[in-house]
Each structure stands twice: as structure tokens, then as C-alpha cells.
Amino acid sequence: MKTSSIFIMVLMALAITGLVHAYPLDGYDHTGIVRLEGLRLSQLGEIRGPKRVAGAQLSIEQVDLRLNGLGQIKIPEPDVELGKKIREFLGKDADAYGVAVLDVTNGSAPRYAQVNGSFKANPGSVGKLVVALAIFQALADIYPADIQKRLDILRNTMVIADDFILSDHHKVPVWKGDKSPIRYRAIHKGDQASLWTYLDWMMSASSNAAAAMVQKQLLLMNQFGRQYPVSPSVADTFFSTTSKRDLQRLLAKSIQQPLTRNGINLEEFRQGSFFTWNGKKKVPGTSSYATPKELVHYLLKLEQGLLVDAFSSREIKRLMYMTGKRIRYASAPALYSSAVYFKSGSLYKCRPEPDFICKKYRGNELNQLCSVAIVESPAVEPQLHYLVAVMSNVLYENSAVAHQTLAMRLHRMLEREYKKKMSDLK
């Protein structure tokens, strides 16, 4: 195929996430996620690896639900003045953004602001938050009173990558132990790891292949209940003998009902399909979308311990805790001392145009980027605590840098307001 023909082809892909990491680094004993021990040792200098910023060094016990036990806090009416300030940050591109911010520093009196809070678009990998919720909901449905059994399923169920992973470019961290450094590569067919490790790869490395395998396990959980985990042969028979229509119904039930059951508006946040093309081929789905306001609502429910239960909410939050390279919104240097719980997704599309070169985050036909974050600043004994969701579709511009800049401006503004408030109280 000629170069010109290749260029004429429309590029539409989930952008590479980068080598991010999540979950507290001392979480190996709790989860059995092997790479956490490698990262912990690299932080100690015992094996080769980068050091972590100050906000990424919380222990597993320090990552907790900060609004749990405060009752059902609701998102209040928008603060108009705060919304105006955020709109000013966005400048001429404000109409191409959707932003929602919930300041819960004073948990009993939250403050909410938005710019185009009903902005609706495909959230990309942020939809993996739905998959995480669905897994923990399924576990709770099967073992409502036995958290230890849920932990056993997560730690001990071995998942073997199969053709559901096709096709994905995201790299995941793999550590073989001893003094060897952590390596990064795409998931291959035959790769075997625990369900918790696949959840971790889905969330921290944003692997679509891992997400597809987790979604496959989700369907098996909902189909077989307490018989789960089932053998590979039983799983293969189920998927090969069940009609696509029935699989589609099972997927919708498994991945969408948990949202409505947990108070999330399905008209404003939905993950409708598998994250790989072959997963979509095997199990038909539907469209995916989100709005900034409902994404913040999800984060609020999480912080209150109201997504399934406190155990499940806490584990999802730990899966979101950034302990490695920070990207996009979370990469703002202003957040280095903050604990950041983060998920992001990108979708861009390019069309032929003279003198235009298609690049990641810079689509000229579609350039969507979605970021959600819980920020606790500083990480230890935080004085600021806020939830934010940003969705954008600004053509040609580097959306990753734009989100990073917005994160800096918003954080510095909230810092100034907090310092002024403390000064006024003296």
C-alpha cells in the first residue's frame, strides 16, 4: 500500500496511555499483585527503577475513603462564580470542554462548579471504571457476607489470556523477581496471572487486552455464580454454544445494571462494549458515553463508600491511586505532592489535510480526551480534597498538555482560596 493511501486511511484509536502505575506500593501481601513488590523494591533502591513523587508514596492503610460515614452527600447547585473562573481558564476553547469540579474539603458542605457539565462523549478508557465496579458488584452478589472469599477469588483465580485480547498495543509491567528490573510488554496469548493482576493491568496500565479478559471473567461470574471460577474448557463451551444475542444480554446485565443499582444515571455514564475488537466480535455490545457531572457523581459515591460497599469502594480507589509516571491531567507539577486517584481515556481521529501530521492527542477530526481525578493535597493529612472530571474535543491542540495546564490552574486557584480562608479565620 502506498504511503499516500495509508495517510488517507482514517486513524481512530485509543491513544497509548504510557507506563503509569496504580495501587499503593506496599499492597503485595494484600493483593498478590507481583509487580507491586518490584516497584516497592525499586523505591528502596534495591532494583533499578524510577523514584516516586512525594504524593505517590502512601501506604495501603493511608489510602482510604474520606467521606465514608458522613451520610449521603449530594452534589449541590452549581457555584456560578467558581464556574466563571474555570471557564476563564479554558478561554476561547471553553465550548469544546465539559468540566465538573466538586470541592469536598469541607465534606458536610461541598461546593460544585461546572462548565458544560452535560457535555456527552465516549470516555475511552475511563469506562474501565464501570468494569471495575461491575466486578466488585458481582463478587458482592455471590458472596454478600464473605469479604475474605471475595479476596480469595481476586487473588487465586488464574486468568489465561486468549483471543479475547486481540488486538491491543498497551504495555503492562511484568516482574520476574530477584534483582531483575520490571519489564514492560503487551499481553500475549497464554499469559497467566491472577484476576487481581488483570484488574491492575486494566486500571494502572490501561491495557485493553486486560480489560477484555476481565470483562470475560465478569460474564462468567454472572453466569456461574458460586461455581466460578470455572475451567477453561467450561468457559470455552459456554462462549461457543451461547448465542450472540444471549451473550449481548448477559453483557448488558453484567456491566450496566451495577451502575443503576449504585445510583449512577445510565443515561449519563455507560460502558456498552468490550475494549478489544475481537471481544466486540464475540460479544456484541452497544455505545459508551459519559458526562463530566456523572463522572464526578461516580467519584463522590466512591469516596462515600457507596459503590457496592465500603470494601469495594476502597479497593477501586486503591486501583486508581497513581504511584508511578503521571500523565495528562495528573502530570501537572502542581500535583506532585498530592495523592492523585486517576483514570484517563483518549480517542482521536484524523483526516487528510495539507501540511497536517496526525499525532497522538492532536486529531483534526476528533480529539477527545477524558480525565477523572480525586485529589488529596498534600498526600499526608490533606488540606484540600476535590473531585474533578474533564472532557474535551479541541481539534489540532495537544489535549494532554491542555488538561495538564487546566489541572495546574484549578489546583493553584483552590490553594489560594483555602489559604485565604484560613487567613480570614485567624
LOLUMNU-989425 format. One record per residue (C-alpha): residue in one letter; x, y, z. Coordinates in Angstrom, 3 decimals. Each point is the difference from the previous one (the first is absolute). Layout:
N
{lolo "A",{X,Y,Z}},
...
***
This chain:
426
{lolo "M",{0.000,0.000,0.000}},
{lolo "K",{1.360,3.427,-0.923}},
{lolo "T",{0.834,2.527,2.704}},
{lolo "S",{-2.654,2.367,-1.327}},
{lolo "S",{-2.602,-2.755,0.204}},
{lolo "I",{0.982,-0.739,3.573}},
{lolo "F",{-0.345,3.679,0.868}},
{lolo "I",{-3.458,0.157,-1.559}},
{lolo "M",{-1.097,-2.756,2.350}},
{lolo "V",{-1.754,1.454,3.015}},
{lolo "L",{1.875,-0.475,3.241}},
{lolo "M",{-2.243,-0.637,2.935}},
{lolo "A",{1.547,-1.609,3.035}},
{lolo "L",{0.214,0.060,3.732}},
{lolo "A",{3.215,1.886,0.644}},
{lolo "I",{2.913,-1.628,1.770}},
{lolo "T",{-0.362,0.568,3.708}},
{lolo "G",{3.648,-0.079,0.966}},
{lolo "L",{1.691,-2.008,2.709}},
{lolo "V",{-2.172,1.112,2.885}},
{lolo "H",{-0.415,-1.915,3.226}},
{lolo "A",{-2.705,-0.144,2.609}},
{lolo "Y",{-0.687,-1.662,3.354}},
{lolo "P",{2.100,0.687,3.127}},
{lolo "L",{3.466,-1.485,-0.271}},
{lolo "D",{-0.267,-2.009,3.234}},
{lolo "G",{-3.095,-1.818,-1.267}},
{lolo "Y",{1.639,-3.284,-1.037}},
{lolo "D",{-0.867,-1.936,3.163}},
{lolo "H",{-3.635,1.104,-0.276}},
{lolo "T",{-0.485,-0.549,-3.714}},
{lolo "G",{2.695,-2.354,-1.241}},
{lolo "I",{0.654,2.402,-2.907}},
{lolo "V",{3.645,-0.878,-0.601}},
{lolo "R",{1.140,3.193,-1.705}},
{lolo "L",{-0.867,2.003,3.147}},
{lolo "E",{2.848,-1.686,1.844}},
{lolo "G",{2.356,0.834,-2.852}},
{lolo "L",{-1.054,3.644,0.094}},
{lolo "R",{0.399,0.106,3.767}},
{lolo "L",{3.534,-1.348,-0.295}},
{lolo "S",{0.830,2.514,-2.741}},
{lolo "Q",{-1.170,2.781,2.315}},
{lolo "L",{2.448,-1.331,2.611}},
{lolo "G",{2.779,-0.075,-2.602}},
{lolo "E",{0.368,-3.783,0.128}},
{lolo "I",{-0.816,-0.463,-3.674}},
{lolo "R",{0.194,2.408,-2.933}},
{lolo "G",{-2.989,2.273,-0.422}},
{lolo "P",{-1.146,3.633,0.265}},
{lolo "K",{-0.750,1.669,3.316}},
{lolo "R",{-3.555,1.055,0.810}},
{lolo "V",{-1.197,3.541,0.577}},
{lolo "A",{-0.978,0.953,3.556}},
{lolo "G",{-3.715,-0.443,-0.628}},
{lolo "A",{0.446,-3.580,-1.223}},
{lolo "Q",{1.466,-1.454,3.191}},
{lolo "L",{-3.069,-0.670,2.145}},
{lolo "S",{-0.345,-3.422,1.601}},
{lolo "I",{-2.967,-2.226,-0.608}},
{lolo "E",{-1.428,0.976,3.395}},
{lolo "Q",{0.266,3.704,-0.835}},
{lolo "V",{-2.123,-0.377,-3.129}},
{lolo "D",{-3.493,0.144,1.400}},
{lolo "L",{-3.497,1.351,-0.582}},
{lolo "R",{-0.060,3.575,1.286}},
{lolo "L",{-3.748,0.513,-0.123}},
{lolo "N",{-1.049,-3.363,1.378}},
{lolo "G",{-2.390,0.348,2.913}},
{lolo "L",{-1.021,3.581,-0.777}},
{lolo "G",{-3.392,-0.962,-1.372}},
{lolo "Q",{-1.308,0.328,-3.544}},
{lolo "I",{1.702,3.177,-1.155}},
{lolo "K",{-1.564,1.305,-3.193}},
{lolo "I",{1.384,2.226,-2.721}},
{lolo "P",{-1.323,3.507,0.746}},
{lolo "E",{-1.162,2.633,-2.453}},
{lolo "P",{2.875,1.460,-2.039}},
{lolo "D",{2.106,2.800,1.454}},
{lolo "V",{-0.333,2.558,-2.798}},
{lolo "E",{3.069,2.046,0.905}},
{lolo "L",{2.248,-3.036,0.221}},
{lolo "G",{-1.361,-1.176,-3.345}},
{lolo "K",{0.873,3.363,-1.567}},
{lolo "K",{3.589,-0.292,1.204}},
{lolo "I",{0.349,-3.463,-1.508}},
{lolo "R",{-1.478,1.219,-3.281}},
{lolo "E",{2.616,2.769,-0.064}},
{lolo "F",{2.731,-2.646,0.292}},
{lolo "L",{-1.359,-1.652,-3.145}},
{lolo "G",{-0.051,3.217,-2.032}},
{lolo "K",{-1.184,-0.134,-3.596}},
{lolo "D",{-0.279,-3.809,0.099}},
{lolo "A",{-2.509,-0.078,2.877}},
{lolo "D",{-2.854,-1.259,-2.169}},
{lolo "A",{2.060,-3.048,-0.967}},
{lolo "Y",{0.368,-1.008,3.667}},
{lolo "G",{-2.116,-1.571,2.675}},
{lolo "V",{1.334,0.493,3.534}},
{lolo "A",{-1.463,-0.939,3.373}},
{lolo "V",{1.694,0.725,3.335}},
{lolo "L",{-1.234,-0.989,3.447}},
{lolo "D",{1.963,1.496,2.884}},
{lolo "V",{-0.576,-2.277,3.006}},
{lolo "T",{2.677,1.518,2.235}},
{lolo "N",{-2.857,0.782,2.364}},
{lolo "G",{-1.733,-3.329,-0.437}},
{lolo "S",{-3.294,1.043,1.540}},
{lolo "A",{-0.230,3.099,-2.210}},
{lolo "P",{1.304,-0.877,-3.488}},
{lolo "R",{0.385,2.615,-2.710}},
{lolo "Y",{-0.697,-0.833,-3.632}},
{lolo "A",{0.822,1.780,-3.245}},
{lolo "Q",{-0.349,-0.967,-3.617}},
{lolo "V",{0.600,1.145,-3.533}},
{lolo "N",{-2.226,-1.914,-2.417}},
{lolo "G",{-0.578,-2.661,2.656}},
{lolo "S",{-2.265,-1.951,-2.376}},
{lolo "F",{2.676,-0.214,-2.727}},
{lolo "K",{-0.450,-3.560,-1.306}},
{lolo "A",{2.607,-2.102,-1.770}},
{lolo "N",{1.725,-3.358,-0.022}},
{lolo "P",{2.258,-0.027,3.107}},
{lolo "G",{2.443,-2.533,-1.439}},
{lolo "S",{1.915,-1.831,2.711}},
{lolo "V",{-1.854,1.828,2.763}},
{lolo "G",{-2.706,-2.571,-0.741}},
{lolo "K",{2.245,-2.534,1.740}},
{lolo "L",{-1.305,1.471,3.244}},
{lolo "V",{-3.327,-1.597,-0.948}},
{lolo "V",{1.680,-3.382,-0.469}},
{lolo "A",{1.688,0.288,3.396}},
{lolo "L",{-3.335,0.833,1.639}},
{lolo "A",{-1.682,-2.914,-1.785}},
{lolo "I",{2.620,-2.506,1.205}},
{lolo "F",{-0.339,1.088,3.629}},
{lolo "Q",{-3.786,-0.014,-0.295}},
{lolo "A",{0.046,-3.543,-1.359}},
{lolo "L",{2.279,-1.158,2.812}},
{lolo "A",{-2.283,1.623,2.585}},
{lolo "D",{-3.072,-1.603,-1.561}},
{lolo "I",{1.600,-3.441,0.168}},
{lolo "Y",{1.528,0.423,3.468}},
{lolo "P",{-1.952,2.809,1.692}},
{lolo "A",{1.217,-0.726,3.531}},
{lolo "D",{3.433,-1.495,-0.710}},
{lolo "I",{2.629,2.571,-0.919}},
{lolo "Q",{2.776,-2.532,0.533}},
{lolo "K",{-1.520,-2.205,-2.696}},
{lolo "R",{-0.088,3.006,-2.357}},
{lolo "L",{3.687,0.592,0.737}},
{lolo "D",{0.756,-3.660,-0.657}},
{lolo "I",{-1.715,0.175,-3.397}},
{lolo "L",{1.992,3.102,-0.960}},
{lolo "R",{3.338,-1.414,1.208}},
{lolo "N",{-0.298,-3.635,-1.035}},
{lolo "T",{-2.056,-0.102,-3.193}},
{lolo "M",{2.487,-0.466,-2.823}},
{lolo "V",{-0.867,1.635,-3.305}},
{lolo "I",{1.673,-1.128,-3.230}},
{lolo "A",{0.030,2.476,-2.867}},
{lolo "D",{-1.740,-1.293,-3.117}},
{lolo "D",{-1.223,1.498,-3.260}},
{lolo "F",{-2.305,2.399,1.873}},
{lolo "I",{3.119,2.191,0.349}},
{lolo "L",{0.271,0.674,-3.754}},
{lolo "S",{1.182,2.558,-0.667}},
{lolo "D",{1.710,2.385,2.419}},
{lolo "H",{3.245,1.979,0.105}},
{lolo "H",{0.054,1.055,3.667}},
{lolo "K",{2.966,-1.289,1.987}},
{lolo "V",{-0.324,-1.421,3.494}},
{lolo "P",{2.623,-0.378,2.742}},
{lolo "V",{1.405,-3.493,0.485}},
{lolo "W",{2.451,-0.869,2.789}},
{lolo "K",{1.730,-3.373,0.335}},
{lolo "G",{1.398,0.592,3.465}},
{lolo "D",{3.530,0.027,1.401}},
{lolo "K",{1.987,3.081,-1.039}},
{lolo "S",{-1.311,0.175,-3.534}},
{lolo "P",{-1.590,3.284,-1.086}},
{lolo "I",{-3.654,0.248,-0.864}},
{lolo "R",{-0.588,-0.551,-3.724}},
{lolo "Y",{-2.830,1.399,-2.090}},
{lolo "R",{-1.693,-1.772,-2.876}},
{lolo "A",{-3.413,-0.612,-1.498}},
{lolo "I",{-2.025,-2.930,1.310}},
{lolo "H",{0.478,-3.146,-2.086}},
{lolo "K",{-2.333,-2.943,-0.493}},
{lolo "G",{0.791,-2.528,2.693}},
{lolo "D",{1.066,2.572,2.618}},
{lolo "Q",{-1.232,-1.227,3.362}},
{lolo "A",{-0.589,2.194,3.028}},
{lolo "S",{-2.509,0.475,2.794}},
{lolo "L",{-3.307,1.763,-0.535}},
{lolo "W",{1.278,2.772,2.264}},
{lolo "T",{3.081,0.414,-2.187}},
{lolo "Y",{-2.188,0.280,-3.093}},
{lolo "L",{-2.127,2.607,1.809}},
{lolo "D",{3.207,1.853,0.835}},
{lolo "W",{1.217,-0.171,-3.602}},
{lolo "M",{-3.400,1.275,-1.155}},
{lolo "M",{0.048,2.967,2.377}},
{lolo "S",{3.636,0.993,0.475}},
{lolo "A",{1.377,-0.816,-3.445}},
{lolo "S",{-3.396,0.534,-1.655}},
{lolo "S",{0.487,-3.169,-2.010}},
{lolo "N",{-2.966,-0.673,-2.277}},
{lolo "A",{1.083,-3.638,-0.199}},
{lolo "A",{-0.147,-0.287,3.785}},
{lolo "A",{-3.375,1.760,0.015}},
{lolo "A",{-1.375,-2.507,-2.511}},
{lolo "M",{1.164,-2.912,2.145}},
{lolo "V",{-1.552,1.593,3.094}},
{lolo "Q",{-3.249,0.515,-1.917}},
{lolo "K",{0.065,-3.655,-1.036}},
{lolo "Q",{0.407,-1.016,3.651}},
{lolo "L",{-2.845,2.361,0.932}},
{lolo "L",{-2.371,-1.839,-2.323}},
{lolo "L",{1.128,-3.339,1.404}},
{lolo "M",{-0.567,1.228,3.571}},
{lolo "N",{-3.531,1.091,-0.802}},
{lolo "Q",{-0.750,-3.196,-1.899}},
{lolo "F",{1.432,-2.560,2.437}},
{lolo "G",{-0.266,1.726,3.383}},
{lolo "R",{1.558,-2.071,2.775}},
{lolo "Q",{1.289,-2.507,-2.549}},
{lolo "Y",{2.418,2.724,-1.165}},
{lolo "P",{2.870,-0.301,-0.795}},
{lolo "V",{-0.684,-2.617,-2.651}},
{lolo "S",{2.532,-1.939,-2.036}},
{lolo "P",{1.162,1.339,-3.375}},
{lolo "S",{-1.878,-2.811,-1.753}},
{lolo "V",{-3.270,0.896,1.741}},
{lolo "A",{0.530,3.666,-0.858}},
{lolo "D",{0.768,-0.828,-3.623}},
{lolo "T",{-3.109,-2.169,-0.282}},
{lolo "F",{-2.159,2.742,1.467}},
{lolo "F",{1.214,2.656,-2.444}},
{lolo "S",{-0.109,-2.307,-3.014}},
{lolo "T",{-3.497,-1.372,0.648}},
{lolo "T",{-1.780,3.125,1.243}},
{lolo "S",{-1.630,2.175,-2.638}},
{lolo "K",{1.390,3.465,-0.592}},
{lolo "R",{-3.362,1.466,0.917}},
{lolo "D",{0.117,-1.709,3.396}},
{lolo "L",{3.606,1.045,0.501}},
{lolo "Q",{-0.972,3.568,-0.840}},
{lolo "R",{-2.751,-0.108,2.612}},
{lolo "L",{2.358,-1.451,2.581}},
{lolo "L",{2.548,2.722,-0.704}},
{lolo "A",{-2.623,2.741,0.383}},
{lolo "K",{-1.234,-1.507,3.246}},
{lolo "S",{3.513,-0.525,1.361}},
{lolo "I",{1.465,3.396,-0.855}},
{lolo "Q",{-2.947,2.393,0.049}},
{lolo "Q",{-2.239,-1.138,2.833}},
{lolo "P",{2.748,0.629,2.588}},
{lolo "L",{-0.030,3.673,-0.992}},
{lolo "T",{-3.727,0.472,0.544}},
{lolo "R",{0.049,-2.127,3.158}},
{lolo "N",{2.637,2.327,1.428}},
{lolo "G",{-1.840,3.193,-0.844}},
{lolo "I",{1.871,0.959,-3.178}},
{lolo "N",{-2.116,1.377,-2.845}},
{lolo "L",{0.359,-2.436,-2.887}},
{lolo "E",{-1.023,2.741,-2.438}},
{lolo "E",{3.104,1.972,0.995}},
{lolo "F",{2.636,-2.677,0.621}},
{lolo "R",{0.080,-3.323,-1.797}},
{lolo "Q",{2.572,-2.465,-1.214}},
{lolo "G",{-1.739,-1.990,-2.674}},
{lolo "S",{2.554,-2.336,-1.533}},
{lolo "F",{3.242,-1.931,0.254}},
{lolo "F",{3.275,1.906,-0.241}},
{lolo "T",{1.472,-2.081,-2.846}},
{lolo "W",{-1.301,-0.497,-3.523}},
{lolo "N",{-0.003,-3.773,0.388}},
{lolo "G",{-1.877,0.281,3.278}},
{lolo "K",{-2.601,2.108,-1.804}},
{lolo "K",{-0.148,-2.616,-2.744}},
{lolo "K",{-0.606,-2.836,2.456}},
{lolo "V",{-2.416,1.896,2.272}},
{lolo "P",{-1.947,2.825,-1.681}},
{lolo "G",{-0.497,3.131,2.033}},
{lolo "T",{-1.280,3.503,-0.320}},
{lolo "S",{1.303,3.565,0.234}},
{lolo "S",{1.978,1.530,2.864}},
{lolo "Y",{-0.240,3.544,1.311}},
{lolo "A",{0.390,2.223,3.043}},
{lolo "T",{-0.585,3.528,1.233}},
{lolo "P",{2.352,1.874,2.347}},
{lolo "K",{-2.679,0.468,2.639}},
{lolo "E",{-0.848,-3.720,0.167}},
{lolo "L",{3.679,-0.938,0.093}},
{lolo "V",{0.394,2.228,3.050}},
{lolo "H",{-3.121,-1.639,1.433}},
{lolo "Y",{1.746,-3.383,-0.394}},
{lolo "L",{3.063,1.346,1.845}},
{lolo "L",{-2.207,1.414,2.761}},
{lolo "K",{-1.725,-3.352,0.471}},
{lolo "L",{3.435,-1.622,0.095}},
{lolo "E",{1.279,2.339,2.731}},
{lolo "Q",{-3.137,-0.611,2.044}},
{lolo "G",{0.489,-3.760,-0.173}},
{lolo "L",{-3.298,-0.337,-1.842}},
{lolo "L",{1.198,-1.827,-3.112}},
{lolo "V",{-1.141,-3.503,1.015}},
{lolo "D",{1.403,0.338,3.541}},
{lolo "A",{2.931,1.552,1.846}},
{lolo "F",{2.323,-2.923,-0.797}},
{lolo "S",{-0.700,0.206,-3.730}},
{lolo "S",{0.210,3.794,-0.133}},
{lolo "R",{3.306,-0.032,1.859}},
{lolo "E",{1.503,-2.562,-2.353}},
{lolo "I",{-1.107,1.911,-3.092}},
{lolo "K",{1.560,3.142,1.470}},
{lolo "R",{3.246,-1.869,0.655}},
{lolo "L",{-0.021,-1.233,-3.591}},
{lolo "M",{-0.199,3.673,-1.060}},
{lolo "Y",{2.844,1.223,2.252}},
{lolo "M",{2.872,1.199,-2.169}},
{lolo "T",{3.373,-1.240,1.210}},
{lolo "G",{2.012,0.335,-3.190}},
{lolo "K",{0.347,2.210,-3.015}},
{lolo "R",{-2.774,2.588,-0.101}},
{lolo "I",{-1.577,0.885,-3.312}},
{lolo "R",{-2.442,2.491,-1.511}},
{lolo "Y",{-2.010,1.831,2.689}},
{lolo "A",{1.875,-1.754,2.814}},
{lolo "S",{3.427,1.025,-1.329}},
{lolo "A",{-0.311,3.644,1.128}},
{lolo "P",{3.031,0.771,2.226}},
{lolo "A",{-2.361,1.843,2.351}},
{lolo "L",{-1.348,-3.428,0.990}},
{lolo "Y",{3.344,-1.666,0.805}},
{lolo "S",{-0.530,0.192,3.757}},
{lolo "S",{-3.646,-1.072,-0.312}},
{lolo "A",{-1.485,-3.461,0.055}},
{lolo "V",{-1.731,-0.394,-3.370}},
{lolo "Y",{-2.552,-2.696,-0.799}},
{lolo "F",{-0.322,0.070,-3.738}},
{lolo "K",{-1.355,-1.490,-3.202}},
{lolo "S",{0.213,1.396,-3.495}},
{lolo "G",{-1.067,-0.930,-3.501}},
{lolo "S",{0.791,1.394,-3.431}},
{lolo "L",{-1.612,-0.409,-3.387}},
{lolo "Y",{1.232,1.877,-3.032}},
{lolo "K",{-0.722,-0.067,-3.711}},
{lolo "C",{1.855,1.561,-2.908}},
{lolo "R",{-0.946,0.839,-3.604}},
{lolo "P",{2.314,1.006,-2.842}},
{lolo "E",{0.924,3.667,0.093}},
{lolo "P",{2.859,1.898,-1.683}},
{lolo "D",{2.998,0.559,2.300}},
{lolo "F",{-1.707,-1.826,2.859}},
{lolo "I",{1.716,-2.918,1.747}},
{lolo "C",{-2.228,-2.212,2.113}},
{lolo "K",{1.352,-0.403,3.521}},
{lolo "K",{-1.155,-1.454,3.280}},
{lolo "Y",{-2.427,2.349,1.826}},
{lolo "R",{-0.104,2.317,-3.071}},
{lolo "G",{-2.746,-1.273,-2.269}},
{lolo "N",{-1.393,2.399,-2.604}},
{lolo "E",{-3.387,-1.731,-0.324}},
{lolo "L",{-0.428,-1.345,3.515}},
{lolo "N",{2.228,0.687,2.994}},
{lolo "Q",{-1.787,-1.225,3.096}},
{lolo "L",{1.701,-0.298,3.353}},
{lolo "C",{-1.672,-0.908,3.267}},
{lolo "S",{1.639,0.284,3.417}},
{lolo "V",{-1.382,-0.692,3.460}},
{lolo "A",{1.890,0.575,3.218}},
{lolo "I",{-0.356,0.049,3.748}},
{lolo "V",{2.605,2.373,1.438}},
{lolo "E",{1.113,0.021,3.638}},
{lolo "S",{2.561,2.709,0.688}},
{lolo "P",{2.454,-0.464,1.565}},
{lolo "A",{-0.082,-3.782,-0.069}},
{lolo "V",{0.475,-0.332,3.764}},
{lolo "E",{-2.588,1.862,2.098}},
{lolo "P",{-1.532,1.732,-3.020}},
{lolo "Q",{-1.341,3.524,0.286}},
{lolo "L",{-1.626,-0.076,-3.431}},
{lolo "H",{-2.247,-2.760,-1.258}},
{lolo "Y",{-1.835,0.263,-3.303}},
{lolo "L",{-1.411,-2.106,-2.837}},
{lolo "V",{0.270,1.003,-3.624}},
{lolo "A",{-1.044,-1.234,-3.425}},
{lolo "V",{1.144,1.584,-3.258}},
{lolo "M",{-1.174,-0.906,-3.504}},
{lolo "S",{1.206,1.840,-3.075}},
{lolo "N",{-0.009,-0.056,-3.766}},
{lolo "V",{2.324,2.822,-1.097}},
{lolo "L",{1.269,-0.751,-3.494}},
{lolo "Y",{3.694,0.313,-0.901}},
{lolo "E",{1.070,0.903,3.560}},
{lolo "N",{2.013,-2.335,2.221}},
{lolo "S",{-2.841,-0.968,2.324}},
{lolo "A",{2.327,-1.686,2.497}},
{lolo "V",{1.862,3.272,0.558}},
{lolo "A",{-3.280,1.920,0.123}},
{lolo "H",{-1.321,-2.258,2.778}},
{lolo "Q",{3.297,0.292,1.861}},
{lolo "T",{-0.209,3.800,-0.171}},
{lolo "L",{-3.599,0.011,1.213}},
{lolo "A",{0.989,-2.241,2.931}},
{lolo "M",{2.707,2.466,1.027}},
{lolo "R",{-2.277,3.036,-0.213}},
{lolo "L",{-2.865,-1.631,1.859}},
{lolo "H",{2.244,-1.328,2.747}},
{lolo "R",{1.788,3.304,0.540}},
{lolo "M",{-3.329,1.837,0.133}},
{lolo "L",{-1.376,-2.358,2.642}},
{lolo "E",{3.228,0.282,1.967}},
{lolo "R",{-0.263,3.786,0.020}},
{lolo "E",{-3.621,-0.142,1.108}},
{lolo "Y",{0.821,-2.392,2.803}},
{lolo "K",{2.927,2.092,1.237}},
{lolo "K",{-2.138,3.147,-0.053}},
{lolo "K",{-2.752,-1.754,1.925}},
{lolo "M",{2.477,-1.174,2.641}},
{lolo "S",{1.458,3.505,0.226}},
{lolo "D",{-3.460,1.538,0.460}},
{lolo "L",{-0.747,-2.403,2.844}},
{lolo "K",{3.092,1.084,1.951}},
***
